[in-house]
Amino acid sequence: MAAEWTTSDAWVFASIEGSGPEDGYCLSQLIARADGINHAVLMEAEFAQAVPRLVAAGLVGADSTADRYWLTEAGRKLYDKRMKRHDLFGWIEAIPPALRQLGEPQDAEWPLPSGAFDRAVREYVRFANRNRTDPGGR
């Protein structure tokens, strides 16, 4: 059976910002944005499937050792083109069809350091709870 792009692949793609390692998102930032645009926390399996697919498609750059994820020029162009006339939550309508147009995704293992995803989720939750109790973030 052929691999297919998933909603989670689109969700991860829509959650990545930056144009290179220096301004890309770290994993906890990516998790925060994913929660912001979908009101749910990514699962490690969703992330680990999506990143190598998006990298293989040339849409995302990633360095798990440096904890950085960013959009390539092709990724930025696809995002900007598809998200035109959509708000932040419009990714669910705009991005999945764009990924399907790329053809079958290429699956691969993603070398995420052991425990990195859980640490990033805990960091995000601590940050979110701190801001919920103190909106000024102090």
C-alpha positions in Angstrom: 0.0 0.0 0.0 1.3 3.4 -1.0 2.1 6.0 1.7 -0.2 9.0 1.9 0.3 12.5 3.3 -1.6 12.8 6.6 -3.3 15.7 8.4 -0.5 15.4 11.0 2.1 16.0 8.2 0.2 19.2 7.2 -0.1 20.2 10.9 3.6 19.9 11.5 4.4 21.8 8.3 2.0 24.6 9.2 3.7 24.8 12.7 7.2 25.5 11.4 8.6 29.0 11.1 11.9 30.5 10.0 14.1 30.3 6.9 17.2 28.6 8.4 18.8 27.2 11.5 19.4 30.6 13.0 15.8 31.7 13.0 14.0 28.3 12.8 11.9 27.0 15.7 13.1 24.7 18.4 10.9 21.7 19.2 9.1 23.4 22.1 8.3 26.4 20.0 7.0 24.1 17.2 4.9 22.2 19.7 3.5 25.5 21.1 2.6 26.8 17.6 1.0 23.4 16.7 -1.2 23.6 19.9 -2.0 27.2 18.9 -3.3 26.3 15.5 -5.0 23.0 16.3 -5.7 23.2 20.0 -3.9 19.9 20.7 -0.4 18.8 21.5 1.5 16.9 18.8 2.4 13.3 19.6 6.0 12.2 19.1 4.9 9.6 16.5 3.1 12.4 14.4 6.2 14.6 14.5 8.7 11.7 13.8 6.7 10.7 10.7 6.1 14.2 9.4 9.6 15.7 9.6 11.5 13.2 7.4 8.6 13.4 4.9 8.7 17.2 4.8 12.5 17.2 4.6 12.5 14.6 1.7 9.9 16.8 -0.1 12.3 19.8 0.2 9.8 21.8 2.2 11.6 21.8 5.6 15.1 21.9 6.9 15.8 20.2 10.2 18.7 19.6 12.6 17.6 17.5 15.5 21.0 17.7 17.2 20.8 21.6 17.2 17.0 21.4 17.9 16.1 23.6 14.9 13.3 23.3 12.3 12.7 25.8 9.5 10.9 26.2 6.1 13.0 26.0 3.0 12.5 28.5 0.2 10.2 25.9 -1.5 8.3 25.4 1.8 7.8 29.1 2.3 6.5 29.5 -1.2 4.1 26.6 -0.8 2.9 28.0 2.5 2.5 31.5 1.3 0.7 30.4 -1.9 -1.7 28.0 -0.1 -2.4 30.2 3.0 -3.3 33.3 0.9 -6.8 34.3 1.9 -6.7 31.9 4.9 -6.3 32.8 8.6 -3.9 30.9 10.9 -6.5 28.1 11.3 -7.0 27.8 7.6 -4.1 25.4 7.3 -6.5 22.4 7.7 -8.1 23.3 4.4 -5.1 24.7 2.5 -2.1 22.6 3.3 -3.3 18.9 3.0 -4.3 19.3 -0.7 -1.0 21.0 -1.4 1.0 18.1 0.1 -1.1 15.5 -1.8 -0.2 17.3 -5.1 3.5 16.6 -4.4 2.9 12.9 -4.8 3.6 10.0 -2.4 5.6 11.0 0.7 8.9 9.3 1.3 9.1 7.7 4.8 12.3 7.5 6.7 13.5 7.3 10.3 13.9 10.6 12.2 16.9 10.7 14.5 15.4 12.6 17.4 17.6 12.4 20.5 16.2 10.1 23.2 13.8 12.0 25.5 14.0 15.2 23.4 10.3 15.2 22.5 9.1 14.7 26.1 11.5 17.4 27.3 10.1 19.8 24.7 6.5 19.1 25.7 7.3 19.6 29.4 9.0 22.9 28.5 6.0 24.0 26.5 3.6 23.0 29.3 5.6 24.9 31.9 5.6 28.0 29.7 1.9 27.7 29.0 1.0 27.2 32.6 3.2 30.1 33.7 1.6 32.4 31.2 -1.9 31.2 32.1 -1.3 32.1 35.8 0.7 35.2 35.0 -0.3 36.7 31.6 2.7 39.0 31.8 5.0 35.9 31.9 6.8 37.1 35.0 
